[in-house]
Amino acid sequence: MVVFQDKFEISTSKRTELVDVTNKVESIVGKSKIKNGICVVFVPHATAAVMLNENERGLVSDIINKVEKEFPAGAGYRHDRIDDNADSHLASAFIGQSKTLPVNNGQLIRGTWQQIFVLEVDGPRSSRNVVVTVIGE
């Protein structure tokens, strides 16, 4: 079994934003030379998440609106007494900071319309890390 790990950075310009990182992740999978296995995409941040979905402008807007509705800012969270971003922590915790995708014949297996996104929920940020680990043969 082989383990290959790489990372890259993204920046965000809005409080809540979806950043498509599919091409960067696929590039790392190719660099890994692993033919069959799994790929884990992870953001080591308590106020960001990883999602899979279609990169269509209306849907992206719908996702952002839903996240903001489900985890509203200023809703009286106890954590807001410390640094006023409890909504971001909650969204990240419930959506999750990682996704695992299968790798077959050196390619990620994903649906026709599935893209890999980093969900920023506490931006803007000049630097967010994305760690990609590919495990297999």
C-alpha positions as CSV (number, residue, x, y, z in Angstrom):
1,M,0.0,0.0,0.0
2,V,1.2,3.5,-0.9
3,V,0.2,6.7,0.9
4,F,0.7,10.0,-0.9
5,Q,-0.1,13.4,0.6
6,D,0.0,16.9,-0.7
7,K,-1.6,20.2,0.1
8,F,-2.5,23.5,-1.4
9,E,-3.9,26.8,-0.3
10,I,-6.9,28.8,-1.4
11,S,-8.1,32.3,-0.4
12,T,-11.6,33.5,0.0
13,S,-13.2,36.9,-0.4
14,K,-16.6,36.5,1.3
15,R,-17.9,35.4,4.7
16,T,-19.7,32.4,3.1
17,E,-18.3,31.1,-0.1
18,L,-17.9,27.8,-2.1
19,V,-14.6,27.3,-3.8
20,D,-14.3,24.6,-6.4
21,V,-11.1,22.7,-5.8
22,T,-11.9,19.7,-8.1
23,N,-9.0,20.3,-10.6
24,K,-6.4,20.7,-7.9
25,V,-7.5,17.5,-6.1
26,E,-7.5,15.6,-9.4
27,S,-4.0,16.9,-10.2
28,I,-2.8,15.5,-6.8
29,V,-4.4,12.2,-7.5
30,G,-2.6,12.0,-10.8
31,K,0.7,13.0,-9.2
32,S,0.2,10.2,-6.6
33,K,0.5,7.5,-9.4
34,I,-2.0,5.5,-7.3
35,K,-4.3,3.5,-9.5
36,N,-6.8,2.1,-7.1
37,G,-7.7,3.3,-3.6
38,I,-9.2,6.2,-1.9
39,C,-8.7,10.0,-1.8
40,V,-9.4,12.0,1.4
41,V,-9.9,15.8,1.0
42,F,-9.5,17.5,4.4
43,V,-9.5,21.1,5.6
44,P,-7.7,21.5,8.9
45,H,-9.9,24.4,10.0
46,A,-12.7,24.7,12.5
47,T,-14.7,27.1,10.4
48,A,-14.5,25.6,6.9
49,A,-16.0,22.4,5.4
50,V,-15.8,20.1,2.4
51,M,-18.8,19.4,0.1
52,L,-19.6,17.6,-3.1
53,N,-22.2,19.0,-5.4
54,E,-22.8,20.6,-8.8
55,N,-21.0,23.8,-9.7
56,E,-24.1,25.6,-11.1
57,R,-24.4,29.3,-10.1
58,G,-28.0,29.0,-8.9
59,L,-27.3,25.9,-6.8
60,V,-24.2,27.4,-5.4
61,S,-26.2,30.4,-4.3
62,D,-28.9,28.1,-2.9
63,I,-26.4,26.2,-0.8
64,I,-24.9,29.4,0.6
65,N,-28.4,30.7,1.5
66,K,-29.3,27.4,3.1
67,V,-26.1,27.3,5.2
68,E,-26.7,30.9,6.3
69,K,-30.4,30.1,7.2
70,E,-29.6,26.9,9.1
71,F,-26.6,28.5,11.0
72,P,-27.5,32.2,11.3
73,A,-25.0,34.7,12.6
74,G,-25.9,36.5,15.8
75,A,-28.4,33.9,17.0
76,G,-27.3,34.2,20.7
77,Y,-24.7,31.3,20.6
78,R,-22.6,31.1,23.7
79,H,-19.4,31.0,21.7
80,D,-20.1,34.4,20.2
81,R,-19.1,35.9,23.6
82,I,-15.5,34.8,22.7
83,D,-15.1,35.7,19.1
84,D,-18.5,36.1,17.4
85,N,-18.3,33.2,14.9
86,A,-20.2,30.4,16.5
87,D,-22.4,30.1,13.4
88,S,-19.2,29.2,11.4
89,H,-18.1,26.6,13.8
90,L,-21.5,25.0,13.8
91,A,-21.8,24.9,10.0
92,S,-18.3,23.3,9.8
93,A,-19.1,20.8,12.5
94,F,-22.4,19.6,11.0
95,I,-21.2,19.6,7.3
96,G,-17.8,18.1,8.0
97,Q,-14.2,19.0,7.3
98,S,-13.5,16.0,5.0
99,K,-14.8,13.8,2.2
100,T,-13.5,10.5,0.9
101,L,-13.7,9.6,-2.7
102,P,-12.8,6.3,-4.4
103,V,-9.9,6.2,-6.9
104,N,-10.2,3.7,-9.8
105,N,-7.6,3.4,-12.7
106,G,-5.9,6.6,-11.4
107,Q,-9.1,8.7,-11.6
108,L,-11.4,10.0,-8.9
109,I,-14.8,8.4,-9.1
110,R,-17.5,11.1,-8.8
111,G,-20.8,11.7,-10.4
112,T,-21.2,13.5,-13.7
113,W,-22.1,16.8,-11.9
114,Q,-20.2,16.3,-8.7
115,Q,-17.5,18.8,-8.0
116,I,-15.3,19.1,-4.8
117,F,-15.8,22.3,-2.9
118,V,-14.3,24.0,0.1
119,L,-17.1,25.8,2.0
120,E,-15.8,28.9,3.7
121,V,-18.0,30.0,6.5
122,D,-15.8,32.5,8.3
123,G,-14.2,34.5,5.6
124,P,-12.7,36.3,4.0
125,R,-9.5,34.5,4.5
126,S,-6.2,35.0,2.8
127,S,-5.2,31.4,3.3
128,R,-7.0,28.1,3.8
129,N,-5.2,24.8,3.6
130,V,-6.5,21.8,1.8
131,V,-4.8,18.5,2.5
132,V,-5.2,15.7,0.0
133,T,-4.2,12.1,1.0
134,V,-4.4,9.3,-1.6
135,I,-4.1,5.8,-0.3
136,G,-3.9,2.6,-2.4
137,E,-1.9,0.7,-4.9
